[in-house]
C-alpha cells in the first residue's frame, strides 16, 4: 500500500504509525480520557440537577441516576460533595428543607430523606469534630453560634 510518493506503509522501516495516525493511542491514555470526561459529565449533571430541581424534581432525580450510571461505567468514585447531595437508598436528589434534612447529632452527620423516610449517618473524624465545635458553641444546654472574627 502506497501512501504518498515513495512512502510505503509496509516497506518503510522508519515509519512511525503513531505519528502518522494521531488518533491511535494506548489503552492507558484512553482510560484516562474516559475518566476525565466522566468527571466533567458528573459536574454538569449535578449542576443541572441543582438548577432544575425547583422546576421539575423528577428531572433532577433522573440527572442523579444518570450521574451514578456514568460513574459506575467509568469505574470512578463519586466525589464526596456529590455523594452527600443524593439519598443512597432511593437515589433522589436532596435539597435541605424541601425533601431532606442535614443535621449534626452525636458527632455524626445525619442526612434524612423525606421521600423514602430513611437516614444516612456519616461519622465525623476527630478533625471534623474540632471544626464543628469551633462553629457551634454550647452554653447552658443551648447552642449559640460564635461570632466571626475579622
Secondary structure, 3 states (H helix, E strand, C coil): CEEECCEECCCCCCCCHHHHCCCCCCHHHHHHHHHHHHHHHHHHHHHHHHHHCCCCHHHHHHHHHHHHHHHHHHCCCCCHHHHCCECCCCCCECCECCCEEEEEECCEEEEEECCCCCEEEEECCHHHHHHHHHHEEEECCEEEECCCCC
